[in-house]
Amino acid sequence: MINYTWNIKQLERNIVDGGVITAHWEAIGTQNVYTAVVRNTCSFTPNPADTDFIPYDELTEATVLGWVWEQVGKTDIESIISTKLDAQINPQTESGTPW
């Protein structure tokens, strides 16, 4: 069983209105002693006039993760992590020299 952990590592925002323009995120999958990570960013175009605009100081990590998942697809990223873990657990190649 793979345990997934998602984190928002950093946000970039407009100083004037506090709208978040970039979220730096990571998703980590662990299975026994194996770990795989996917890190990336998502960009946003905030509009303070929108009724669903949330001021920077009122944001939660869960809210921003929701925005990220809308862009990258949570299931898609977790599938990539699963594939990376499988490659560690069941390697198909080796490196080295025969001497």
Secondary structure, 3 states (H helix, E strand, C coil): CCEEEEEEEEEEECCCCCCEEEEEEEEEEEECCEEEEEEEEEECCCCCCCCCCCCHHHCCHHHHHHHHHHHHCHHHHHHHHHHHHHHHHCCCCCCCCCC
